[in-house]
Amino acid sequence: MRKGKKVIGAALAGCMTASMFLTACGDGNEKSGKTEIEILQYKPEAATYFDQVEEKFNATHDDIHLTIDSPNDASTIMRTRFIREDYPDIIGIGGDINYSYYVDAGILADVSDSEVMGEIKDSYKDILEALEIVPTEGTFGIPYVANAAGILYNRDMFEEHGWEIPNTWDELMTLCNDIQSEGILPFYFGFKDTWTCLAPWNSMAVALAPPDLCKQVNKGDANFTDSYREVAEKYLELLNYGPEDPFAYGYNDACTAFANGESAMYPIGSYAVPQILSVNPDMNIDSFVTPASDTKEGNTLNSGVDLMFAVTADCENKEAAYEVLEFLYEDENIQAYIDDQNAIPCKEGDFDLASQLDGMTEYIEAGNMTDYQDHYYPSEMAVDAQIQTFLINKDVDAFLKKFDSDWTRYNRDIIREVQEYEEENGDA
């Protein structure tokens, strides 16, 4: 665990106060004659669903007792427990840079022998594998559900005005001009909250930059100044079709404005739909892939693993953990999660998706999807804030230059590891 402790220790800087609230795994939870399995998962918004799953599992299993924890600060608690070598049996996390760190640290068990893995869509298996800092033998996470980022639109408004869904960047710009000519705002933004700046960025970058760009940069084979220029320039074009001051409104403001018909479209992820519907339950929402490319064939759905489960290497009851996972991945339970969280299943099967994803179904069924670029960004780099600053200053060159310099600064150890691997093993 030498390397892993270094990476996770760095990620925990400033967060150690959370540890005082932790208790050891299994304390006060002994169930005579039963195998204890603990899941620590990072999505508190799904806590009610997981409470129901826990209750349902324990009512139908006599030999295993399951506990599912869904704390608000799960990521910090998780990393702190890893530092203390107090491991849950199973963790539920997103497919992002933290997963990369945990694989690199040897914290996760190889789950390639799990029966569930054979039922997962190859596209999402590939997305997780691509997140590995260097190729690592084995499979360390089982994708559960995904989300997607693109453009939500008011279906009733589009039908009323006869607007067509755009398939290319030029068509999107023409549509925006047509909407403006009707005295309607094309887009609402919530850029006061910096994280919302990542949604349009990611959904354009998947079509305009290589999916493995971050790995290419780590190898020394590419740079962001060249690869992200078109993304940055097109992002600035979007601002022409939003509110006069897009930084005056946060995420909740933008959701509310879109729900109230103050714009025709909203560039955000599918995760925003429940918030929008909480304001206007009757709103007829659909979505489409951001057409950042100059051709329809160049577009791809921006979709990543929103929730995956991994067994920790220190789990003493892997067979029982697998039984829990098989239960979680039963179609009935996945469908319940989809219904509750407006999610996309990572498992093959005949699932009912929310109508708000109708416009993305073509890409989902074809497996034409590409992971979020920011899933490779270190949190210390604060790319969301960098994008917000760029959108305010509108200086493409300065933004890209800083992106490259900050990448080297915050990824020095990873760059060194990748390049050492390349020297020893050749092209990864």
C-alpha positions, 0 to 999 in steps of 0.5 A: 500500500506504499504508493496508495497511501501517498496518493490518498494522503495527498487527497486528504489534505485539510480533510482529516477532521472528518476522521473523528466522527468515524467508527471502526467497520462493524462496531456495534453491528455484530449479528450472531451467526451471520456474515457481515457485509458493509457497503459505503456508497457516495450518493446521499441523494439515493439514500432512501433507495439504498435503505430499501435495498438493505431492508429487502436483502436482509429480509430475504437472506438468513446467512448475510447481514447487509449494512449500507451507509450513505453519508453526505461526506462519503468520499472524505470518510472513505479516503480517511478510512483507507488511511486508517486501514479500516476498509468497508467490504464494498464501496460505491463510487463514481467512475472518476479520478478517485477510482484511478487512485484506488486502483493504482493504490491496490485498494480494490480487489479483482472482480473479473470472476464475478458473474455480474461482470458478464452482464455489463455493457462493454462500453462502460467496462471500457470506460472504467478500464481507460481510467487506470493510470497505467494498465493494470491486470484485472477488473476492479469495478462493476458499473451500475448506472450512468448519466449523460450530459448534453442539452435538455430542451422544452419539447412543447416549445420546440413543437409549437415553433417547429424547431428541429433538433440540430445534428451539427454545430452550424445547425445548433448556431442556426437554431439559436439564432432562430430561437432568439429571433422569436424573442426567446432565450436559447440557453439558461446557464447556472455559472455562478456555481462553478461546477456547472461550467463543466457540463457544456465543456465535457459534452463538447470536448467528447466530440472535439478532443481525443477520448484519451487526451489526458493520457496522451498528455501524461505520455508527452504525446499531446498538449491541451493548448492544441487539443482544447482550442476548438472546445474553448472557442465554441464554448465562448460562442454559446455565451452569446445565446444565454442570459446577459450575465450568466454568472449571476445565477446558480444551478438552482436558479437555472433549473427554476428558470428553465422549468418556468419556460424562461429558456428553450434549452439548458446545457446540463446533465440528465441529473438535473431533471429531478430538480427541474421537475420539482419546480414544474412537474408537468414540464415536457422535457427531452434531450439531445447530444451536444452537436459540437462536431461539424458532422453528425457522425462526429458526435458522441454521447457524453456518458460516464459511470455515475455509480459503480461498486468495487470490493476492497482487497481487504474484504474477508468475505468475498463470496458473501460480497458477491452475493450482495452484488448479485442482488444489487444487480438484479433487474428489478433493483436496477430498474428501481434505481433508474426510476428513482434517479433518472439514470442509465443502466450499465447492465445489458437488458430491457430497462425502461428509461425516463422519457427525458432521455428519448433523444439520446436513446440512439446513442445509448443503444448503439454504445456510442458514448464517451466518458467525461474529460473531467473524470481525469482531472485532479480535484486540486486543479479546480478546472471548473473554476478555471473554466468560469474564469476563462468564460469571464475573461474570454482569453483563450490563449491564457486559459489554455496556457494555464491549463497546460502548466497546471496539469504539469504541476498537479500531475507530476507524480502521475506523469512520472509513473506513466512515463516510467511505465512507457519506458519499461513496457512500451506503448500502453 
